[in-house]
Amino acid sequence: MLPLTTFTAPIIANIENNELRQQLQQIIDSKTKPLGALGRLETLALQLGMIQGTTTPHINQPQIRVFAADHGLTKHGTSAYPSAVTAQMVYNFLQGGAAINVLARQHNIELKVVDAGVDADFANSPFKDHPQLLDYKVRCGSRDALTEPAMTEEECLATLENGMKVVKGLAGNLLIVGEMGIGNTSAASLLLARLGDVPIADCIGRGTGLDDAGLQHKTDILTQVLARHNEAQSPLDALAALGGLEIAMMAGALIQAASERRILLIDGFIASSALLAAERLAPGVAQYAIFAHHSVEPGHAHLLKLLNAEPLLDMGMRLGEGSGAALAYPLLQSACAIINEMASFSDAGISEQNS
């Protein structure tokens, strides 16, 4: 497999601006409260202001895109569920019955499902013209990474480009990328091990519910996959050889979203692995990321450390779909409201703390 060299990332602006940072901090400190009394809400407000380049951060028309694809590696028994569940869950999303549907409705976030590579023919299904289903399929599931690269060079590049297309022209200024793909914890673990130089055994969890024997089997298979693709060291080579179609498409979406200065509200293990790939392909993407929660998947702690991330919530979740990000979304709304609507000491005529 020759090195991939033809992916050109858009320009990612550096959000750091010392003058703006000082202005935001002064505004936050002048609110009618003791210094730092709102804790993480204050640092979140500052982060949102830095991302948007303004002292009045706001969120409009938030978007969730759930990327779905199948994985050839699952034929080796690396998941507790059969691959058919991927398509079945897509149907569940389109009928509004999944956790992410419930949370998206609750918080008024627009949700669409992206077919990145599900091993199913939705064009000949009752959902073929469903307004929430977006067809960006590159192929019907990735290849078996134990015997060959999960994607060819051309497929990997096409998947990244399609992820960028999903975001171009999208309404709003906040993006949540969710995912559905039986076997995608394996792909995420492989990418973490290769791109983060983390021992593979430390990257692997139970996914959809493997028992001890299943977990050991998964570890054995993924160890063989890493050895099989030892030459795939660059971010693009690793993504093609080890990644999933939905993870690569998410990476493309995150790169495009960061180039448009959108807020990236990052979910759990799979979404964070896509962000790691995106950051390695286009340094600076992670500046735009706010990490929603700490997944119980063991690899997520390593990803958070690699990305210098401090998640907002720790709810013991490991569902995926973007569910943890949707759950954390109201905290961002609150942070914007505090900086924009809360009175300052001078506004309220209240004496400030003695110096």
Protein Blocks (a to p, Z undefined) as FASTA:
>chain_A
ZZdfkbccdddddfbdfklmmmmmmmmmmpccdehklmmmmmmmmmmmmmnopabdcdeh
iaddddddddfklmnopafbdfklmmmmmmmmmnopafklmmmmmnopacddddfbpcbd
fklccklmgckbccfbfbgciadfklocfbdfklmmmmmmmmmmmmgopacjbdcddddd
ehilmmmmmmmmmmnopafklmpceknopafklmmmmmmmmmmmmmmmmmlmbfklmmmm
mmcfklmmmmmmmmmmmmnopacddfdfmlmmmmmmmmmmmghjlmmpccfbacfbfklm
mmmmmnopacfbdghpanbnolmmmmmmmmmmmmmmmmmmmccfklnopacddZZ
